[in-house]
């Protein structure tokens, strides 16, 4: 993220409560000692009392406390485009999905020195990686205190703190109140669930998102009913496998997604939150994308790219969709889950299993898959991806540079350009991925030549993945 722009511009965003700026900066109000999102419904502060920050962590580092009305912990993030931003994004995702990982280990994974990662974080967020992670944990603890009946020790553990004492100390120092006082009274939520609010920038094309997810649900694992998404969850953490369920739906109030988890997932809540944000593309900047898509994006403003809750599951689902109908791929995925998925308890009779792990599929042979009606190059591709993931040769998650991962995917027999681009689009979270050989895109553009399609799509860079979604939803004439 670049340096904070002209304060006069930012103050105009505050005056207008402009949702386009939500999460792109935070304003500290000197008179109250609080920091807010630019959309805060509270009385607007005087310009002379405002200080501007690149991140919530930067505001907190200057002694400001998060506002209780606009709840900075619910603000959307920022989609990365350039390499520096994507490196920071990848680091943040790793910290979220693997709480407790040391900065040195994350830097090494990204091919950086700790000092380089430090410089990137300071340039992007205005604070060090350690300070950023600490603030994220504290803001998560606020959501847990307000949205669950977890005990204080459980809140501390779930938020990633090593001890209740340390949690209490940092919470008091950051928010000038004790966690028990902040909660004030026991939460009114079902004690078996945890509720979160995840903010987004409007508009949001909910119909497009739920149609896409609903048409591709894997029976037994997930279900879409109206504007409600539900699924069974299996997440390994160390030697332990955590199982449970989640439900996501647009909030009745405000620009937010209401996420409910079973308390069995509390120890991996940060991982679940990160994956749900990716699945629903919560950090999207629809204004920037609309500027690039132009007329293509006007029919359905706020188009999103559905991500992957489980990268391996989505990659297999993409492979099963090679040269078959969407319904045909769903049928094959359902057979795979029924035969090899793990059971999971949920409140819904339609959701009874989780997708089989890479290790389980890697241990299969050709006969195991052909017996399910999966044949030829799909078997080679599925077994090849499962083995590569199980052995750690491929990581199916957002990454700063998708090219090496896509090249590794293409080297697996049975994976061509369409599959690699589709996986990059949904699993690697690459906003410029574009499956230019896709039949639906060829039909929408009334163009058969892949080279010509790529030429047409050049106008939509670096958001070609969003152009693909819009083309599937709203076919247009080729320019």
MARVOTI-532773 format. One record per residue (C-alpha): z, x, y. Coordinates in pm, whole numbers, padded with zeros to 5 digits. Layout:
N
SITE       Z       X       Y
SITE       Z       X       Y
...
This chain:
479
SITE       Z       X       Y
SITE   00000   00000   00000
SITE  -00089   00142   00341
SITE   00162   00196   00615
SITE   00305  -00110   00789
SITE   00044  -00239   01039
SITE   00095  -00346   01398
SITE   00427  -00536   01427
SITE   00258  -00789   01655
SITE   00024  -00886   01370
SITE   00314  -00917   01127
SITE   00515  -01127   01368
SITE   00223  -01367   01405
SITE   00227  -01403   01025
SITE   00598  -01490   01046
SITE   00534  -01742   01322
SITE   00267  -01912   01110
SITE   00463  -01868   00785
SITE   00130  -01741   00655
SITE   00134  -01744   00274
SITE  -00138  -01478   00263
SITE   00124  -01221   00369
SITE   00393  -01332   00124
SITE   00513  -01026  -00066
SITE   00296  -00784   00133
SITE   00586  -00702   00365
SITE   00947  -00803   00431
SITE   01121  -00850   00764
SITE   01476  -00734   00828
SITE   01659  -00932   01096
SITE   01897  -00700   01280
SITE   02107  -00986   01417
SITE   02190  -01133   01074
SITE   02159  -00826   00850
SITE   01928  -01022   00616
SITE   01572  -00950   00505
SITE   01321  -01227   00440
SITE   00974  -01307   00320
SITE   00729  -01392   00601
SITE   00724  -01753   00476
SITE   01102  -01799   00514
SITE   01183  -02158   00625
SITE   01478  -02040   00836
SITE   01458  -02029   01213
SITE   01217  -01758   01320
SITE   01390  -01446   01453
SITE   01322  -01298   01795
SITE   01059  -01019   01777
SITE   01308  -00769   01918
SITE   01541  -00833   01622
SITE   01277  -00766   01355
SITE   01220  -00458   01143
SITE   00938  -00444   00890
SITE   00939  -00295   00539
SITE   00683  -00228   00269
SITE   00907  -00357  -00010
SITE   01235  -00531  -00080
SITE   01372  -00199  -00197
SITE   01290  -00037   00137
SITE   01469  -00318   00324
SITE   01770  -00286   00097
SITE   01782   00089   00146
SITE   01837   00026   00519
SITE   02136  -00199   00453
SITE   01967  -00540   00479
SITE   02066  -00815   00233
SITE   01819  -01059   00073
SITE   01798  -01405   00229
SITE   01939  -01693   00026
SITE   01678  -01941   00152
SITE   01346  -01763   00090
SITE   01482  -01557  -00204
SITE   01288  -01227  -00185
SITE   01341  -01181  -00559
SITE   01081  -01457  -00614
SITE   00809  -01306  -00393
SITE   00471  -01220  -00546
SITE   00361  -00858  -00574
SITE   00035  -00693  -00477
SITE  -00266  -00642  -00704
SITE  -00362  -00273  -00719
SITE  -00718  -00165  -00650
SITE  -00729   00207  -00567
SITE  -00603   00476  -00802
SITE  -00274   00545  -00620
SITE  -00181   00177  -00622
SITE  -00277   00140  -00988
SITE  -00066   00442  -01083
SITE   00233   00287  -00908
SITE   00158  -00050  -01065
SITE   00144   00106  -01413
SITE   00474   00284  -01350
SITE   00640  -00037  -01230
SITE   00512  -00223  -01536
SITE   00657   00044  -01762
SITE   00994   00035  -01588
SITE   00999  -00345  -01621
SITE   00895  -00360  -01985
SITE   01108  -00065  -02093
SITE   01434  -00076  -01894
SITE   01627   00247  -01906
SITE   01320   00472  -01924
SITE   01372   00784  -01713
SITE   01140   00866  -01425
SITE   01036   01193  -01588
SITE   00915   01010  -01900
SITE   00714   00755  -01702
SITE   00557   01029  -01489
SITE   00459   01225  -01800
SITE   00302   00916  -01956
SITE   00086   00873  -01647
SITE  -00011   01241  -01638
SITE   00195   01309  -01326
SITE   00485   01531  -01232
SITE   00807   01356  -01123
SITE   00744   01487  -00770
SITE   00395   01331  -00764
SITE   00533   00997  -00882
SITE   00803   01020  -00616
SITE   00540   01070  -00344
SITE   00334   00778  -00472
SITE   00634   00543  -00469
SITE   00742   00649  -00121
SITE   00388   00598   00007
SITE   00345   00260  -00163
SITE   00693   00107  -00148
SITE   00878   00321   00103
SITE   01145   00430  -00147
SITE   01190   00651  -00454
SITE   01127   00522  -00808
SITE   01503   00518  -00876
SITE   01574   00311  -00567
SITE   01289   00072  -00644
SITE   01409   00015  -01001
SITE   01769  -00036  -00890
SITE   01666  -00297  -00635
SITE   01453  -00478  -00893
SITE   01752  -00494  -01128
SITE   01977  -00629  -00855
SITE   01723  -00894  -00755
SITE   01681  -00992  -01120
SITE   02057  -01030  -01150
SITE   02049  -01282  -00862
SITE   01798  -01492  -01053
SITE   02012  -01471  -01366
SITE   02327  -01574  -01178
SITE   02152  -01876  -01029
SITE   01933  -01973  -01326
SITE   02154  -01925  -01631
SITE   02499  -01968  -01773
SITE   02512  -01610  -01900
SITE   02847  -01440  -01862
SITE   02874  -01164  -01603
SITE   02868  -00890  -01870
SITE   02553  -01047  -02017
SITE   02394  -01070  -01672
SITE   02468  -00702  -01616
SITE   02317  -00602  -01952
SITE   02012  -00826  -01912
SITE   01941  -00686  -01566
SITE   01955  -00331  -01706
SITE   02293  -00205  -01588
SITE   02488   00026  -01816
SITE   02828  -00124  -01737
SITE   02982  -00429  -01573
SITE   03178  -00205  -01339
SITE   02864  -00031  -01213
SITE   02689  -00368  -01174
SITE   02978  -00508  -00969
SITE   02986  -00199  -00746
SITE   02614  -00203  -00670
SITE   02601  -00581  -00624
SITE   02889  -00571  -00373
SITE   02739  -00275  -00188
SITE   02394  -00436  -00165
SITE   02483  -00799  -00099
SITE   02835  -00779   00051
SITE   02969  -01021  -00208
SITE   03083  -01011  -00569
SITE   02855  -01150  -00844
SITE   03111  -01418  -00933
SITE   03133  -01528  -00571
SITE   02754  -01534  -00538
SITE   02730  -01769  -00834
SITE   03004  -01986  -00674
SITE   03014  -02229  -00963
SITE   02884  -02243  -01321
SITE   02509  -02299  -01335
SITE   02400  -02653  -01414
SITE   02132  -02534  -01653
SITE   02125  -02582  -02027
SITE   02341  -02296  -02161
SITE   02072  -02221  -02419
SITE   01811  -02141  -02152
SITE   01743  -01912  -01856
SITE   01535  -02039  -01564
SITE   01334  -01819  -01328
SITE   01117  -01887  -01025
SITE   00808  -01666  -00985
SITE   00628  -01689  -00651
SITE   00254  -01679  -00589
SITE   00019  -01696  -00291
SITE  -00171  -02023  -00261
SITE  -00418  -02161  -00332
SITE  -00388  -02158  -00710
SITE  -00659  -02313  -00927
SITE  -00419  -02456  -01184
SITE  -00686  -02667  -01355
SITE  -00898  -02357  -01422
SITE  -00599  -02164  -01558
SITE  -00470  -02436  -01790
SITE  -00820  -02529  -01908
SITE  -00886  -02166  -02001
SITE  -00552  -02120  -02179
SITE  -00567  -02464  -02341
SITE  -00914  -02403  -02485
SITE  -00797  -02076  -02640
SITE  -00449  -02154  -02768
SITE  -00361  -02022  -03110
SITE  -00220  -02317  -03302
SITE   00133  -02251  -03419
SITE   00189  -01977  -03159
SITE   00122  -02151  -02829
SITE   00049  -02492  -02681
SITE  -00084  -02630  -02353
SITE  -00007  -02986  -02254
SITE  -00123  -03081  -01906
SITE   00012  -02816  -01669
SITE   00271  -02686  -01914
SITE   00230  -02372  -02125
SITE   00461  -02301  -02419
SITE   00471  -02027  -02681
SITE   00678  -01850  -02939
SITE   00782  -01496  -02850
SITE   00841  -01185  -03058
SITE   00928  -00865  -02871
SITE   01050  -00541  -03031
SITE   01305  -00332  -02843
SITE   01405  -00015  -03021
SITE   01486  -00109  -03380
SITE   01555  -00473  -03294
SITE   01309  -00762  -03288
SITE   01393  -01040  -03042
SITE   01249  -01385  -03108
SITE   01253  -01699  -02899
SITE   01035  -01919  -02684
SITE   00922  -01978  -02327
SITE   00788  -02262  -02118
SITE   00595  -02216  -01789
SITE   00486  -02483  -01543
SITE   00410  -02509  -01171
SITE   00728  -02572  -00975
SITE   00774  -02913  -00812
SITE   00883  -02739  -00493
SITE   00714  -02446  -00324
SITE   00447  -02203  -00437
SITE   00614  -02088  -00756
SITE   00595  -02097  -01134
SITE   00903  -02230  -01309
SITE   00973  -02023  -01620
SITE   01227  -02123  -01883
SITE   01330  -01885  -02163
SITE   01555  -01926  -02463
SITE   01870  -01719  -02417
SITE   01779  -01531  -02735
SITE   01528  -01345  -02514
SITE   01787  -01239  -02254
SITE   01792  -00873  -02372
SITE   01414  -00852  -02312
SITE   01396  -01081  -02007
SITE   01243  -00812  -01785
SITE   00964  -00762  -02040
SITE   00899  -01136  -02064
SITE   00890  -01174  -01686
SITE   00639  -00891  -01647
SITE   00415  -01039  -01917
SITE   00426  -01390  -01772
SITE   00335  -01256  -01428
SITE   00030  -01091  -01587
SITE  -00061  -01396  -01794
SITE  -00071  -01621  -01487
SITE  -00201  -01352  -01248
SITE   00091  -01420  -01015
SITE   00028  -01122  -00785
SITE  -00330  -01223  -00700
SITE  -00447  -01207  -00335
SITE  -00677  -01515  -00321
SITE  -00768  -01452   00042
SITE  -00909  -01107  -00029
SITE  -01093  -01226  -00337
SITE  -01240  -01527  -00154
SITE  -01378  -01294   00115
SITE  -01572  -01102  -00150
SITE  -01678  -01392  -00376
SITE  -01810  -01591  -00083
SITE  -01987  -01915  -00188
SITE  -01913  -01843  -00554
SITE  -01542  -01895  -00496
SITE  -01552  -02199  -00269
SITE  -01585  -02471  -00535
SITE  -01248  -02386  -00689
SITE  -01033  -02187  -00443
SITE  -00756  -01978  -00589
SITE  -00931  -01882  -00913
SITE  -00722  -01647  -01130
SITE  -00797  -01420  -01423
SITE  -00577  -01523  -01718
SITE  -00403  -01212  -01844
SITE  -00243  -01133  -02178
SITE   00115  -01211  -02272
SITE   00067  -00991  -02579
SITE  -00209  -00733  -02544
SITE  -00272  -00690  -02916
SITE  -00276  -01064  -02981
SITE  -00530  -01119  -02703
SITE  -00747  -00828  -02817
SITE  -00766  -00973  -03169
SITE  -00840  -01315  -03024
SITE  -01128  -01163  -02823
SITE  -01267  -00993  -03134
SITE  -01253  -01319  -03329
SITE  -01458  -01476  -03048
SITE  -01752  -01241  -03094
SITE  -02071  -01449  -03129
SITE  -01887  -01766  -03232
SITE  -01774  -02075  -03044
SITE  -01436  -02092  -02875
SITE  -01326  -02347  -03136
SITE  -01449  -02125  -03419
SITE  -01240  -01835  -03290
SITE  -00935  -02062  -03260
SITE  -00974  -02168  -03623
SITE  -00986  -01808  -03745
SITE  -00683  -01712  -03533
SITE  -00487  -02008  -03671
SITE  -00561  -01902  -04029
SITE  -00447  -01547  -03951
SITE  -00120  -01673  -03801
SITE  -00051  -01920  -04081
SITE  -00099  -01648  -04342
SITE   00071  -01353  -04173
SITE   00265  -01467  -03864
SITE   00643  -01454  -03838
SITE   00850  -01775  -03822
SITE   01027  -01858  -03496
SITE   01260  -02141  -03397
SITE   01149  -02346  -03095
SITE   01218  -02697  -02962
SITE   00858  -02797  -03035
SITE   00710  -02881  -03378
SITE   00369  -02743  -03272
SITE   00510  -02392  -03220
SITE   00653  -02239  -03536
SITE   00524  -01882  -03556
SITE   00448  -01564  -03364
SITE   00137  -01352  -03393
SITE   00144  -01081  -03662
SITE   00227  -00732  -03539
SITE  -00025  -00446  -03523
SITE   00164  -00272  -03802
SITE   00135  -00574  -04032
SITE  -00239  -00613  -03976
SITE  -00301  -00238  -04002
SITE  -00148  -00250  -04351
SITE  -00402  -00513  -04466
SITE  -00728  -00448  -04644
SITE  -01067  -00609  -04615
SITE  -00988  -00872  -04877
SITE  -00684  -00995  -04681
SITE  -00904  -01084  -04384
SITE  -01218  -01195  -04566
SITE  -01004  -01445  -04755
SITE  -00940  -01611  -04420
SITE  -01309  -01642  -04340
SITE  -01326  -01329  -04124
SITE  -01621  -01112  -04218
SITE  -01829  -00807  -04137
SITE  -01788  -00621  -03811
SITE  -01492  -00838  -03705
SITE  -01286  -00705  -03997
SITE  -01366  -00345  -03903
SITE  -01282  -00410  -03540
SITE  -00953  -00588  -03610
SITE  -00832  -00327  -03858
SITE  -00951  -00046  -03630
SITE  -00766  -00181  -03326
SITE  -00452  -00260  -03526
SITE  -00443   00093  -03671
SITE  -00506   00256  -03332
SITE  -00228   00054  -03168
SITE   00017   00106  -03456
SITE  -00045   00482  -03443
SITE  -00014   00493  -03064
SITE  -00373   00604  -03003
SITE  -00450   00300  -02787
SITE  -00217   00117  -02550
SITE  -00316  -00244  -02485
SITE  -00149  -00295  -02148
SITE  -00237  -00260  -01777
SITE  -00327   00100  -01695
SITE  -00423   00300  -01386
SITE  -00760   00408  -01528
SITE  -00928   00172  -01774
SITE  -01224   00398  -01856
SITE  -01057   00614  -02126
SITE  -00909   00305  -02290
SITE  -01243   00123  -02287
SITE  -01415   00430  -02428
SITE  -01156   00444  -02706
SITE  -01218   00076  -02779
SITE  -01596   00125  -02790
SITE  -01550   00404  -03046
SITE  -01405   00153  -03294
SITE  -01671   00006  -03524
SITE  -01737  -00357  -03436
SITE  -01644  -00330  -03068
SITE  -01931  -00341  -02824
SITE  -01962  -00374  -02450
SITE  -01881  -00745  -02433
SITE  -01558  -00701  -02628
SITE  -01452  -00391  -02431
SITE  -01512  -00567  -02098
SITE  -01332  -00885  -02207
SITE  -01030  -00682  -02321
SITE  -01035  -00480  -01996
SITE  -01046  -00805  -01801
SITE  -00753  -00979  -01971
SITE  -00547  -00705  -02137
SITE  -00594  -00395  -01920
SITE  -00574  -00610  -01604
SITE  -00885  -00445  -01461
SITE  -01001  -00669  -01170
SITE  -01351  -00522  -01173
SITE  -01421  -00576  -01544
SITE  -01737  -00779  -01595
SITE  -01875  -00891  -01936
SITE  -02234  -00893  -01811
SITE  -02382  -00962  -02156
SITE  -02181  -01284  -02191
SITE  -02392  -01591  -02271
SITE  -02206  -01813  -02023
SITE  -02263  -01567  -01739
SITE  -02631  -01529  -01829
SITE  -02665  -01905  -01833
SITE  -02481  -01952  -01502
SITE  -02698  -01693  -01329
SITE  -03017  -01804  -01508
SITE  -03085  -01441  -01583
SITE  -03137  -01268  -01920
SITE  -03157  -00905  -01813
SITE  -02817  -00728  -01834
SITE  -02939  -00474  -01580
SITE  -03035  -00746  -01335
SITE  -02702  -00924  -01389
SITE  -02515  -00605  -01303
SITE  -02724  -00572  -00988
SITE  -02638  -00928  -00886
SITE  -02268  -00869  -00960
SITE  -02250  -00561  -00739
SITE  -02183  -00790  -00440
SITE  -01854  -00905  -00600
SITE  -01697  -00562  -00652
SITE  -01409  -00478  -00686
SITE  -01325  -00833  -00802
SITE  -01598  -00894  -01061
SITE  -01347  -01026  -01316
SITE  -01275  -01311  -01075
SITE  -01648  -01364  -01030
SITE  -01680  -01398  -01408
SITE  -01410  -01666  -01412
SITE  -01583  -01851  -01128
SITE  -01920  -01829  -01301
SITE  -01776  -01977  -01619
SITE  -01623  -02259  -01414
SITE  -01894  -02318  -01151
SITE  -02245  -02203  -01246
SITE  -02461  -02102  -00951
SITE  -02818  -02004  -00892
SITE  -02893  -01634  -00888
SITE  -02946  -01506  -00534
